[in-house]
């Protein structure tokens, strides 16, 4: 059985403990959780999004300044890209 402790930093959920030697098979819920974690691991953008969200949470005291700046930069970038697309057409 794979060890999914590295996923704790992404999900912040309690992980199922792997069964001890000689114990019963993992429950259906544990197997489903393992399959879902495998699927999540294979998506290239999900871990980056979660790490970005964690970093944003760490900067919570700066949100009154940071979030408006991020929105402004995002809006300006979007408008510049739209302008470039209109010029090409």
C-alpha positions in Angstrom: 0.0 0.0 0.0 1.3 3.4 -0.9 2.2 5.9 1.8 0.2 9.1 1.4 1.6 11.2 4.2 3.1 13.6 1.7 -0.5 14.5 0.7 -1.2 15.9 4.2 0.4 19.2 3.3 -2.1 19.5 0.4 -5.3 18.3 1.9 -5.0 19.1 5.6 -7.1 16.0 6.3 -6.4 13.1 8.6 -5.0 10.3 6.5 -6.0 6.7 6.8 -3.4 4.6 8.6 -2.1 1.7 6.6 -3.2 -1.7 7.9 -0.7 -3.4 10.1 0.7 -6.8 9.1 -1.8 -9.5 9.6 -4.7 -7.1 10.1 -7.9 -7.0 8.0 -8.0 -5.5 4.5 -8.5 -1.7 4.3 -12.0 -0.5 4.3 -13.8 0.6 1.1 -13.5 4.2 2.3 -9.7 3.9 2.7 -9.4 2.3 -0.8 -11.5 5.1 -2.3 -9.4 7.7 -0.6 -6.2 6.1 -1.9 -7.6 6.0 -5.5 -8.7 9.7 -5.2 -5.2 10.7 -3.9 -3.7 8.9 -6.8 -5.9 10.8 -9.2 -5.1 14.1 -7.5 -1.4 13.4 -7.6 -1.5 13.0 -11.4 -3.1 16.4 -12.0 -0.2 18.8 -12.7 -1.9 22.0 -11.5 -3.6 20.9 -8.3 -0.6 20.8 -6.0 0.6 24.2 -7.3 -2.9 25.7 -6.6 -2.9 24.3 -3.1 0.6 25.6 -2.4 -0.4 29.0 -3.7 -3.5 28.9 -1.5 -1.3 28.0 1.5 1.1 30.8 0.8 -1.8 33.2 0.5 -3.1 32.0 3.8 0.3 32.6 5.4 0.1 36.2 4.2 -3.3 36.8 5.6 -2.3 39.9 7.6 -1.3 41.5 4.2 -4.6 40.7 2.5 -5.9 44.3 2.7 -3.0 45.3 0.5 -2.1 42.1 -1.4 -5.5 41.1 -2.7 -6.4 44.5 -4.3 -2.9 44.5 -5.9 -3.3 41.0 -7.2 -6.8 41.9 -8.6 -5.4 45.0 -10.3 -2.4 43.2 -11.8 -4.7 40.4 -13.0 -7.2 42.9 -14.6 -4.4 44.8 -16.3 -2.9 41.6 -17.7 -6.3 40.5 -18.9 -6.9 43.8 -20.7 -3.5 43.8 -22.3 -4.0 40.3 -23.6 -7.4 41.2 -25.0 -5.9 44.3 -26.7 -3.2 42.2 -28.3 -5.8 39.7 -29.6 -7.9 42.5 -31.1 -4.8 43.8 -32.9 -4.1 40.4 -34.4 -7.6 40.1 -35.8 
